[in-house]
């Protein structure tokens, strides 16, 4: 049971916000308001890379770093971060990559199943992975500045934005129209619906369904 003397979460949040705003006012003169600013190296020479702003000149202020640490805010992504090598090619475990085996396997399977892929409407999606997908690191880092994991949207000044079904259809060549799939089988038994096709599916699948 929580102590009767514990400080409410709303009060702690207000204290944190007030202190945060005070620090921001203190470093306001160091704020560079440019949305895109050229990246300079340690010698002060301008490079071809850019920084997504606004940003504080000289990096994160120590007073702000202390305030975040004291309130158990995880800012490890900024703590001593060095983004100068962001564009240097290095393995990305989560990024899809093609292998020599895959590059040999896909054309071989296309020879046998190419027409079937076209009939099923997945040909262009499979062919999308016929060549490696190039990561635009600068664009990705800029997009992450606006990404909200709570709503899975980009929170921009004019509102939230996220890929739509039509966007996916354009990117992957998949038609949003087709047999309706509903795990609860509550959809109307319209012609072509999954519910209408279920008896046939169950018969073909046997005990595996």
N, C-alpha and C positions, 0 to 999 in steps of 0.2 A: 504494500500500500504506500502511495506517495506521501511524503511528509507534508504536513499542513503549512510548513514554512517555506516550501519550495517555490521558486519564482515561476510564474506561468510562462508558457512558451511564447505567448504573444508579447509579454514584456521583454523577454530575452531577445526576441526578434527585433523589437523596436529599438532596444539598446544597441544591438549590432548595426542596424541600419543608420541610426543617428551618428555613431562613431564613423561608419563607412563614408557617409556624406561629408563629415567634417574633414576627413583625410583627403577626399576628392577635391574639396574646395582649397585645401592647402597646396595641392600639386597642380591646380588648374593652369597655372602659368607654364607648366612643363608639358601640357597636353598638346599634341600635334593633331589637328582636326582633319588632316587629309585622309580620305578614304583609301587611296592608294598612294604609297610613298616609296621612293627608291630605297633599296637596302644598301647601307654603307658598311664596308668592312672595318676592321680595327684601325686601319690607317686613315679612315675617313674618305676613302675612295668609293665612288658610287659604282655599284655593280649592275648587272642586267636584271637581277631579281628585284622584287617589290615586297613591301610589307602591307598587310591589310590593316587599316586603321579605323578609327582614331587610336592613337597609342601614346604612351607617356615616354617622353624622351629620356633616355638613360635606363630604361627598363622599369620593372616594378619597384615603387618606392619602398624602402625598408619599413616605414611606419605601417604601410598597408600589409606587407608580408607578415609583420608581427601580429597585426590585428586578425588576419585570417588564421594564422597558426593558433592564436589564443582561443579562437572560437571553433577549432577543430575542422576548418574548411580545407578540403583536399585541393591544393593547387599545384600538385606535383608536375602537371603538364607545363607550368610556367616557372617552376623553381629551378633556376640554373639552366633553363632550356636554351638550346642553341639550334636555330632553324636554318643556319647557313647551308647545311648539307641536306636540306629537305628535298632538293631535286636530284641528289645523288642516287643512282640506281642501287637498290638493295632489296633483298627478298622481303615480300610482304605476305605473311602466312595466310591472311584472310583474302588476299586478292587472287582471283582465278588466273592460273597460268597454264599454258599448253606444254606438253612434253613430247619428245620424239615419238614415243609409243602412241600417243593420242593422235598426232599428226599422220601417222601411218594407218591407224585403226579407222578413223573417220571416213576417208575416201573408200576404204574397203567395204565398210558397212553401207555407205551411200550407194555403191554399185548394186547391192542386193535389195536394200530397203528404201532407196530414194523415192520411188513412186509412192510407196506406202506412207512415207513421211509427208509427202505432198497431199495425199488423200486425207490424212489426219490433221492437216493444217499446222504441222510443227516443223516443216522443212526449213524455213527461214530462221527459226529459233536455233535449230541445231547447227546450221551453217554459220550462225553468228559466232560460234566458237571455233570456226575453222582457222582463225588467226588470233594471235594474242590480243587481249584488251589492254590498251595503253592507259596508264593512270596519269591523269593530269593533276599532279600533286598540289600545284598552286590553287587551282580551281576547287579542289577538294578541301583544302585547308580553309579557304574563304567561306565555303558553304557550311563547314562545321561551326563557324562562328555564329551562325544563325539557327543551327539545328536544335530542336527540343526533343529530348528522348521521352518526355512525358506525353507529348501529343503526336510524335513522329511526323513533325512538320517543320518547315522552315518559317520561323517567325520574323517576318519582315515588317517594315514600317506601315505598309498598306494592309497588312493582315497576314494570315497563315497561308502557306502554299505547300502543296504536296503532290506527287505524281498521281494522276487519275488513271482510270481503267483505259481510257482512250490513249493516254500517253504510253502505257505499257503495250497496247496494241501496235502503236506506231514504232516503238523501239524494238520489240521482239517479234513482230509479225504474227502475233496470236490474235485470233478473232475473239472479241468478248461475247459473241453470240454462239450458241451451241447447246448441247445437252445440259440441262440444269442439274446440278449436283447438290443434294441436300441431305446431310447426314441423318436428320430426323425423319426424312421422307414425308414432310408435311406440305410439299409443294403440290399444286393441282396436277391431276393426271392428264396433262396436256400431251398432245402428240410430240414425241421427241424428248419429253421430260425424263429425268432419272427415275422418278417414281413409277412412271408407266413402263419403263424398261426393266424395272427391278425383277419381275418374275423370270424374264429371259436371262438376265445377268446371274441370278441365283441358280438357275438350272445349269448354265454353262460352267459356273464356278463349283457347283456341287457343295461338298462340305467345307470348302475353303472360304466361302463367303462369310 
